[in-house]
C-alpha cells in the first residue's frame, strides 16, 4: 500500500492507508492504546484495539520506527481532525533504549552542550528541525537569485597549498610528502573563475583555525560565496548582494513558512535601498576616534550593535552597509580607494547589529598584486597558481561571502551560533 504522510491524512477519509514514522508518544486507556506517529510532515494519531498489538507496541520505547496500516476515520473524541484505526503494525526498527530527551515536549529546555551531545536525536525535535528547514530555504534563495543573474555554480578545492589570507590561522593537513591546509575560503579560486565564467558562486564549508570560544564564531561553517567581473566598483557588488539577501528572505517565507511560524520568527523587511555608511563616518558616529587622532582599524562587536541600533532608528532597517575599511584591516587583494588613501573598496553588511557579510572590489592587475604582497612582506611564491590568472588579464571584479549559520541565527534571534549549526566544530567539539 502506498505510504501517506501525516499532513495528508485528512484527504484520505474512509480509505485504508499506511503511515510510516517514529513512535513519538503512546497512551493506554481502557483496552485502547493511542499512538502519536511522527513523520517529516508532522504527527498523526493511531488508535489500537487489538490486545496483542497493544501489548507488542506499548512495550516499545519512544522513537521506534513503525509502519501502520489502517482506516482513516474522524476523531472519536469529537475534536476536529482524523485518526488512523489500526489494522496492522510492522515494527521497522525498535529503539534499543528509551531516549534521554523527551522529543514530544513543545520545547527542549536543555543546556546547549546536552543538545549538541545528543544531536542525532535532539535535531528530530520540531523546533530544532525548523531551524535547518529555514537554513535550507535560505541557501536555496541564495542559489536561485544568483542563477537568475547568470551566475554559474562552482565547486572549489578544500585542500589548498597556501593560506588564503596569508596568515597563520589555518589547519595543516598531511598531504602525502608535503603539508596542505584546509581552505579558509574559496576566495582565490572564485576569482580565478571570474576569468572563465565572469559570474560565479559557491556554497560550501570553510575552515578557520582561530582559537576562539565565542557565541559568534565557529571553526567550520558554510560560506555562501559570490564573485563577479566587470564591476564599476564595490557598489556594484553591494547592489547584487542586496538582491541576494532579498531573495534569501523571500525563499524563507515561501518555502519554510511553517518553520518561521513555529519559531515565531520576525522576518525583516528590506528597504528599497539599504543604508550605507563610510567607516570614518561610523567612527565619528561612535565617537571612537581617539584624542591623538588615531582611528581604530575595525569595528568591535559592541560597535556593530550600536550601529545596528542606529540604522534601525534612523532608517527602520535591520541592515547597514559599512564601506571603506582601512587597508590594514583588509586582505591584500582588496582594492584601495583611489579617492581616500589608506582606505579600501571593501565593505561589511551588518544584520541586526552583527557582521553578516564581508565583501568588496578586488585588485585585478598583476603588478598591483606583486606590489600589495611586497608591502605586506608576503612571499609571492606560494601564490603562483593564484597570480597566474592575473598575468593573463582579469577584469575589474569583486564579490562577497555570507555565513549561512550566522544569517540563520540573526534571523531567528539565536544567541549562540552553535544552535544554528547541525554539528558544530569548535576548539573542544569534534563529535558527533
C-alpha positions as a printed NumPy array, in Angstrom:
array([[  0.   ,   0.   ,   0.   ],
       [  1.289,   3.488,  -0.881],
       [  2.615,   5.5  ,   2.03 ],
       [  0.645,   8.607,   3.075],
       [  2.201,  11.419,   5.115],
       [  0.619,  12.541,   8.371],
       [ -0.141,  16.004,   6.987],
       [ -2.13 ,  14.465,   4.108],
       [ -4.178,  12.049,   6.206],
       [ -7.331,  14.195,   6.218],
       [ -7.541,  13.892,   2.452],
       [ -7.989,  10.122,   2.714],
       [-11.031,   9.915,   4.998],
       [-12.67 ,   6.494,   4.684],
       [ -9.635,   4.949,   2.953],
       [ -7.097,   2.372,   4.069],
       [ -3.595,   3.87 ,   4.098],
       [ -0.137,   3.245,   5.5  ],
       [  1.684,   5.675,   7.771],
       [  5.401,   5.319,   8.445],
       [  7.301,   7.202,  11.096],
       [  8.633,   7.361,  14.619],
       [  6.69 ,   6.489,  17.749],
       [  6.529,   9.885,  19.437],
       [  4.045,   9.23 ,  22.249],
       [  1.734,   6.464,  23.469],
       [ -1.076,   6.296,  25.996],
       [ -3.   ,   3.226,  27.204],
       [ -6.603,   3.594,  28.356],
       [ -9.416,   1.027,  28.962],
       [ -8.462,  -1.566,  26.426],
       [ -7.313,   1.016,  23.903],
       [ -3.919,   2.465,  23.124],
       [ -3.306,   5.774,  21.412],
       [ -0.097,   6.3  ,  19.493],
       [  1.279,   9.517,  18.072],
       [  3.3  ,   8.769,  14.973],
       [  5.693,  11.437,  13.661],
       [  6.997,  11.718,  10.118],
       [  8.671,  14.505,   8.187],
       [  5.359,  16.32 ,   7.697],
       [  4.001,  16.274,  11.257],
       [  2.128,  13.889,  13.552],
       [ -0.961,  11.682,  13.393],
       [ -2.922,   9.749,  15.987],
       [ -3.278,   5.976,  15.688],
       [ -5.882,   4.016,  17.697],
       [ -5.016,   0.441,  18.686],
       [ -7.732,  -2.008,  19.765],
       [ -6.192,  -5.454,  19.332],
       [ -4.923,  -6.626,  22.757],
       [ -1.933,  -8.448,  21.262],
       [ -0.893,  -5.447,  19.208],
       [ -1.336,  -3.209,  22.239],
       [  0.988,  -5.406,  24.297],
       [  3.531,  -5.598,  21.479],
       [  3.656,  -1.892,  20.715],
       [  3.386,  -0.461,  24.221],
       [  6.478,  -2.493,  25.123],
       [  8.463,  -0.385,  22.663],
       [ 10.485,   2.68 ,  23.548],
       [  9.739,   6.061,  22.05 ],
       [ 11.452,   6.719,  18.685],
       [ 10.914,   3.167,  17.459],
       [ 10.124,   3.222,  13.741],
       [  6.741,   1.81 ,  12.692],
       [  4.637,   1.233,   9.6  ],
       [  0.933,   1.326,  10.455],
       [ -1.791,   0.355,   8.021],
       [ -5.34 ,   1.302,   8.943],
       [ -8.592,   3.046,   8.134],
       [ -8.753,   6.851,   8.215],
       [-11.723,   7.972,  10.331],
       [-12.957,  11.114,  12.057],
       [-11.52 ,  11.522,  15.541],
       [-13.535,   9.618,  18.119],
       [-13.271,  12.292,  20.811],
       [-15.373,  14.826,  18.935],
       [-12.455,  17.118,  18.167],
       [-11.765,  18.201,  14.576],
       [ -9.417,  16.077,  12.536],
       [ -8.853,  12.457,  11.656],
       [ -7.09 ,   9.467,  13.108],
       [ -5.991,   6.051,  11.927],
       [ -7.797,   2.974,  13.179],
       [ -5.03 ,   0.36 ,  13.247],
       [ -5.345,  -2.782,  11.149],
       [ -1.733,  -3.942,  11.198],
       [  1.6  ,  -2.718,  12.522],
       [  5.084,  -3.515,  11.254],
       [  7.994,  -2.652,  13.555],
       [ 10.656,  -1.412,  11.126],
       [ 13.253,  -0.673,  13.821],
       [ 12.808,  -0.878,  17.58 ],
       [ 14.623,   1.71 ,  19.691],
       [ 17.126,  -0.165,  21.837],
       [ 16.573,   2.055,  24.857],
       [ 14.344,   4.941,  25.959],
       [ 15.618,   8.232,  24.516],
       [ 17.295,  10.565,  27.046],
       [ 15.362,  13.523,  25.56 ],
       [ 11.582,  13.929,  25.528],
       [ 11.006,  14.937,  21.928],
       [  7.238,  15.199,  22.354],
       [  7.525,  18.251,  24.608],
       [  6.804,  21.654,  22.961],
       [ 10.323,  22.882,  23.68 ],
       [ 13.623,  21.305,  24.658],
       [ 14.608,  23.033,  27.889],
       [ 18.106,  21.611,  27.905],
       [ 21.624,  23.078,  28.169],
       [ 23.308,  23.623,  24.819],
       [ 26.037,  21.006,  25.47 ],
       [ 23.35 ,  18.362,  26.047],
       [ 21.566,  19.329,  22.818],
       [ 24.837,  19.03 ,  20.919],
       [ 25.968,  15.801,  22.606],
       [ 22.708,  14.16 ,  21.523],
       [ 22.42 ,  15.999,  18.207],
       [ 21.305,  12.964,  16.133],
       [ 18.324,  12.757,  18.486],
       [ 17.705,  16.379,  19.506],
       [ 17.606,  17.501,  15.864],
       [ 14.426,  15.416,  15.455],
       [ 12.535,  17.865,  17.658],
       [ 10.257,  20.09 ,  15.521],
       [ 11.772,  23.323,  16.82 ],
       [ 15.339,  22.157,  16.232],
       [ 14.417,  20.756,  12.833],
       [ 12.714,  24.036,  11.884],
       [ 15.996,  25.959,  12.2  ],
       [ 17.549,  23.877,   9.447],
       [ 14.465,  23.956,   7.248],
       [ 14.962,  27.727,   7.283],
       [ 18.682,  27.319,   6.554],
       [ 17.871,  25.1  ,   3.562],
       [ 15.391,  27.648,   2.221],
       [ 17.901,  30.472,   2.656],
       [ 20.573,  28.551,   0.744],
       [ 18.039,  27.837,  -1.998],
       [ 17.218,  31.55 ,  -2.214],
       [ 20.916,  32.387,  -2.499],
       [ 21.365,  29.949,  -5.37 ],
       [ 18.149,  30.854,  -7.183],
       [ 18.777,  34.618,  -7.073],
       [ 22.289,  34.315,  -8.463],
       [ 21.245,  31.866, -11.173],
       [ 18.638,  34.39 , -12.277],
       [ 21.514,  36.84 , -12.709],
       [ 23.504,  34.372, -14.84 ],
       [ 25.951,  33.248, -12.164],
       [ 27.424,  29.758, -12.536],
       [ 27.757,  27.45 ,  -9.527],
       [ 31.283,  26.106,  -8.966],
       [ 32.907,  23.699,  -6.508],
       [ 36.448,  24.525,  -5.44 ],
       [ 39.085,  22.522,  -3.515],
       [ 39.062,  22.464,   0.26 ],
       [ 42.683,  21.304,   0.384],
       [ 44.977,  24.149,  -0.626],
       [ 48.695,  24.822,  -0.789],
       [ 48.702,  28.216,   0.96 ],
       [ 46.608,  30.249,   3.377],
       [ 44.059,  32.393,   1.56 ],
       [ 44.579,  35.402,   3.791],
       [ 48.338,  34.914,   4.082],
       [ 48.01 ,  34.357,   7.84 ],
       [ 48.651,  31.556,  10.309],
       [ 45.107,  30.649,  11.329],
       [ 44.828,  27.585,   9.108],
       [ 44.517,  23.87 ,   9.785],
       [ 47.532,  21.965,   8.389],
       [ 46.857,  18.572,   6.817],
       [ 49.361,  15.871,   5.956],
       [ 49.199,  15.584,   2.169],
       [ 51.488,  12.768,   1.039],
       [ 55.055,  14.18 ,   1.232],
       [ 54.014,  17.778,   1.879],
       [ 51.719,  19.917,   4.022],
       [ 48.392,  21.207,   2.753],
       [ 45.804,  23.356,   4.522],
       [ 42.038,  23.334,   4.905],
       [ 40.734,  26.261,   2.869],
       [ 39.838,  29.421,   4.791],
       [ 37.608,  30.415,   1.873],
       [ 37.218,  29.76 ,  -1.859],
       [ 38.472,  33.313,  -2.467],
       [ 41.383,  32.57 ,  -4.794],
       [ 39.505,  30.021,  -6.865],
       [ 36.354,  32.056,  -7.309],
       [ 38.481,  34.985,  -8.505],
       [ 40.231,  32.708, -11.   ],
       [ 36.87 ,  31.533, -12.279],
       [ 35.782,  35.103, -12.999],
       [ 38.265,  34.771, -15.857],
       [ 36.23 ,  31.81 , -17.119],
       [ 32.542,  32.479, -16.426],
       [ 32.594,  36.165, -15.321],
       [ 29.994,  35.416, -12.602],
       [ 30.328,  32.502, -10.176],
       [ 29.074,  31.358,  -6.795],
       [ 29.706,  28.516,  -4.372],
       [ 28.015,  27.02 ,  -1.31 ],
       [ 30.499,  25.051,   0.768],
       [ 32.414,  24.639,   4.035],
       [ 35.312,  26.834,   5.088],
       [ 37.732,  26.372,   7.949],
       [ 39.239,  28.906,  10.349],
       [ 41.782,  27.853,  12.96 ],
       [ 41.282,  30.835,  15.261],
       [ 41.451,  29.542,  18.88 ],
       [ 38.374,  31.47 ,  19.953],
       [ 35.463,  30.362,  22.101],
       [ 32.68 ,  32.866,  21.5  ],
       [ 28.965,  32.553,  20.674],
       [ 29.54 ,  34.173,  17.256],
       [ 32.419,  32.097,  15.84 ],
       [ 32.953,  28.533,  14.631],
       [ 35.972,  26.744,  13.202],
       [ 33.947,  25.278,  10.347],
       [ 30.922,  26.9  ,   8.772],
       [ 29.008,  27.095,   5.497],
       [ 30.046,  30.026,   3.33 ],
       [ 27.825,  31.429,   0.584],
       [ 30.313,  32.984,  -1.822],
       [ 29.848,  35.013,  -4.994],
       [ 32.262,  36.766,  -7.339],
       [ 31.561,  38.82 , -10.472],
       [ 33.563,  40.52 , -13.197],
       [ 33.279,  43.854, -14.985],
       [ 32.14 ,  45.807, -11.924],
       [ 32.314,  49.58 , -11.723],
       [ 33.448,  49.416,  -8.102],
       [ 32.421,  47.802,  -4.814],
       [ 28.953,  49.33 ,  -5.001],
       [ 28.137,  47.146,  -7.995],
       [ 28.792,  44.207,  -5.684],
       [ 26.716,  45.742,  -2.893],
       [ 23.737,  46.093,  -5.24 ],
       [ 23.886,  42.41 ,  -6.168],
       [ 24.258,  41.473,  -2.503],
       [ 21.106,  43.439,  -1.657],
       [ 19.18 ,  41.437,  -4.264],
       [ 20.618,  38.182,  -2.912],
       [ 19.565,  38.953,   0.671],
       [ 16.083,  39.831,  -0.573],
       [ 15.964,  36.53 ,  -2.465],
       [ 17.052,  34.576,   0.596],
       [ 14.369,  36.177,   2.753],
       [ 11.706,  35.57 ,   0.106],
       [ 12.689,  31.902,  -0.14 ],
       [ 12.474,  31.503,   3.636],
       [  8.986,  32.993,   3.619],
       [  7.837,  30.875,   0.672],
       [  9.47 ,  27.54 ,   1.453],
       [  9.711,  27.497,   5.248],
       [  6.687,  29.494,   6.392],
       [  5.648,  26.712,   8.767],
       [  9.07 ,  26.693,  10.403],
       [  9.021,  30.503,  10.665],
       [  5.607,  30.373,  12.353],
       [  6.632,  27.574,  14.72 ],
       [  9.67 ,  29.543,  15.884],
       [  7.673,  32.811,  15.953],
       [ 10.423,  34.44 ,  13.93 ],
       [ 10.131,  38.052,  12.822],
       [ 11.444,  38.343,   9.283],
       [ 12.953,  41.721,   8.423],
       [ 11.528,  43.996,   5.762],
       [ 14.195,  45.162,   3.344],
       [ 14.096,  48.869,   2.462],
       [ 14.284,  49.742,  -1.214],
       [ 17.915,  50.795,  -0.741],
       [ 19.979,  49.51 ,   2.17 ],
       [ 21.55 ,  52.34 ,   4.181],
       [ 25.298,  52.887,   3.765],
       [ 27.9  ,  54.478,   5.994],
       [ 31.606,  55.039,   5.393],
       [ 33.912,  53.588,   8.023],
       [ 35.146,  57.055,   9.022],
       [ 31.581,  58.31 ,   9.443],
       [ 30.788,  55.24 ,  11.532],
       [ 33.719,  56.078,  13.791],
       [ 32.515,  59.64 ,  14.217],
       [ 29.054,  58.331,  14.988],
       [ 30.555,  56.053,  17.627],
       [ 32.848,  58.791,  18.985],
       [ 35.617,  56.226,  18.635],
       [ 38.369,  58.472,  17.263],
       [ 40.967,  58.885,  19.981],
       [ 42.23 ,  62.29 ,  21.097],
       [ 45.51 ,  61.63 ,  19.266],
       [ 43.553,  61.35 ,  16.023],
       [ 44.368,  57.668,  15.692],
       [ 41.423,  55.735,  14.264],
       [ 40.541,  52.103,  15.032],
       [ 41.096,  49.704,  12.15 ],
       [ 37.916,  47.675,  12.604],
       [ 34.584,  47.568,  14.401],
       [ 34.145,  45.758,  17.687],
       [ 31.029,  43.657,  18.404],
       [ 29.845,  46.495,  20.626],
       [ 30.323,  48.959,  17.757],
       [ 28.294,  46.733,  15.441],
       [ 25.424,  46.592,  17.919],
       [ 25.422,  50.37 ,  18.304],
       [ 25.469,  50.927,  14.544],
       [ 22.712,  48.379,  14.054],
       [ 20.532,  50.208,  16.567],
       [ 21.277,  53.498,  14.791],
       [ 20.243,  52.071,  11.393],
       [ 17.029,  50.718,  12.88 ],
       [ 16.178,  54.07 ,  14.454],
       [ 17.14 ,  56.259,  11.502],
       [ 16.052,  54.091,   8.576],
       [ 13.862,  51.348,  10.035],
       [ 16.405,  48.909,   8.616],
       [ 17.816,  45.739,  10.158],
       [ 20.685,  46.004,   7.642],
       [ 23.514,  48.517,   7.315],
       [ 26.436,  48.657,   4.889],
       [ 29.759,  49.863,   6.278],
       [ 32.151,  50.65 ,   3.423],
       [ 35.673,  51.988,   3.125],
       [ 37.513,  49.896,   5.724],
       [ 41.173,  50.772,   6.321],
       [ 43.738,  48.908,   4.199],
       [ 45.397,  47.484,   7.288],
       [ 42.229,  45.599,   8.246],
       [ 41.525,  44.037,   4.838],
       [ 43.241,  41.196,   2.916],
       [ 45.99 ,  42.077,   0.446],
       [ 43.728,  41.508,  -2.58 ],
       [ 41.264,  44.262,  -1.565],
       [ 41.184,  47.2  ,  -3.991],
       [ 42.305,  50.508,  -2.424],
       [ 40.037,  53.52 ,  -2.66 ],
       [ 41.788,  55.901,  -5.085],
       [ 39.897,  58.85 ,  -3.614],
       [ 40.791,  58.082,   0.03 ],
       [ 44.399,  56.943,   0.558],
       [ 44.68 ,  54.363,   3.296],
       [ 41.11 ,  53.117,   2.804],
       [ 39.65 ,  50.432,   0.575],
       [ 36.69 ,  49.496,  -1.545],
       [ 35.887,  46.825,   0.995],
       [ 32.62 ,  46.618,   2.905],
       [ 30.681,  44.698,   5.542],
       [ 26.934,  44.233,   5.782],
       [ 25.632,  44.33 ,   9.345],
       [ 22.422,  42.439,  10.124],
       [ 20.696,  43.309,  13.393],
       [ 23.919,  44.609,  14.852],
       [ 26.329,  41.894,  13.726],
       [ 28.613,  41.497,  10.732],
       [ 26.906,  39.133,   8.304],
       [ 28.78 ,  39.696,   5.04 ],
       [ 32.291,  40.743,   4.064],
       [ 32.989,  41.804,   0.504],
       [ 34.454,  44.375,  -1.819],
       [ 36.215,  45.07 ,  -5.055],
       [ 39.45 ,  43.145,  -5.632],
       [ 42.703,  44.084,  -7.286],
       [ 42.721,  42.895, -10.889],
       [ 46.124,  43.868, -12.315],
       [ 49.108,  41.533, -11.923],
       [ 51.638,  44.2  , -10.896],
       [ 49.229,  45.558,  -8.274],
       [ 49.236,  42.121,  -6.638],
       [ 53.017,  41.944,  -6.584],
       [ 53.156,  45.42 ,  -5.029],
       [ 50.485,  44.604,  -2.439],
       [ 52.249,  41.413,  -1.357],
       [ 55.569,  43.233,  -1.178],
       [ 54.136,  45.995,   1.03 ],
       [ 52.952,  43.355,   3.477],
       [ 56.175,  41.377,   3.389],
       [ 54.472,  38.295,   1.905],
       [ 56.428,  35.976,  -0.374],
       [ 54.512,  35.715,  -3.686],
       [ 55.887,  32.226,  -4.451],
       [ 53.146,  30.254,  -2.615],
       [ 50.534,  32.238,  -4.565],
       [ 51.948,  31.487,  -8.022],
       [ 48.904,  29.46 ,  -9.123],
       [ 46.553,  32.208,  -7.993],
       [ 48.586,  35.008,  -9.557],
       [ 48.719,  33.176, -12.872],
       [ 45.147,  34.293, -13.609],
       [ 46.183,  37.942, -13.317],
       [ 49.223,  37.53 , -15.548],
       [ 46.871,  36.781, -18.427],
       [ 44.276,  39.508, -17.953],
       [ 41.432,  39.805, -15.45 ],
       [ 38.561,  42.325, -15.479],
       [ 37.688,  44.618, -12.571],
       [ 35.821,  42.316, -10.22 ],
       [ 34.521,  41.859,  -6.718],
       [ 32.459,  39.628,  -4.529],
       [ 31.207,  38.739,  -1.091],
       [ 30.727,  35.881,   1.375],
       [ 27.771,  35.239,   3.689],
       [ 27.984,  32.924,   6.699],
       [ 24.869,  30.76 ,   6.439],
       [ 24.753,  29.865,  10.125],
       [ 25.165,  33.483,  11.152],
       [ 22.381,  34.557,   8.773],
       [ 20.003,  31.983,  10.28 ],
       [ 21.   ,  32.824,  13.847],
       [ 20.37 ,  36.556,  13.37 ],
       [ 17.135,  35.859,  11.539],
       [ 15.805,  33.745,  14.415],
       [ 17.303,  35.649,  17.328],
       [ 19.589,  32.757,  18.283],
       [ 22.368,  33.994,  20.533],
       [ 24.863,  31.147,  20.102],
       [ 25.871,  30.182,  16.565],
       [ 26.177,  26.546,  17.618],
       [ 22.39 ,  26.313,  17.9  ],
       [ 22.13 ,  27.196,  14.206],
       [ 24.725,  24.6  ,  13.179],
       [ 23.893,  20.939,  12.609],
       [ 27.135,  19.551,  14.043],
       [ 29.288,  22.486,  15.227],
       [ 33.053,  22.358,  15.277],
       [ 34.969,  24.458,  17.765],
       [ 38.063,  24.122,  19.954],
       [ 36.575,  21.292,  22.01 ],
       [ 33.967,  19.615,  19.806],
       [ 34.724,  17.087,  17.078],
       [ 31.853,  14.701,  17.837],
       [ 29.194,  13.799,  16.889]])
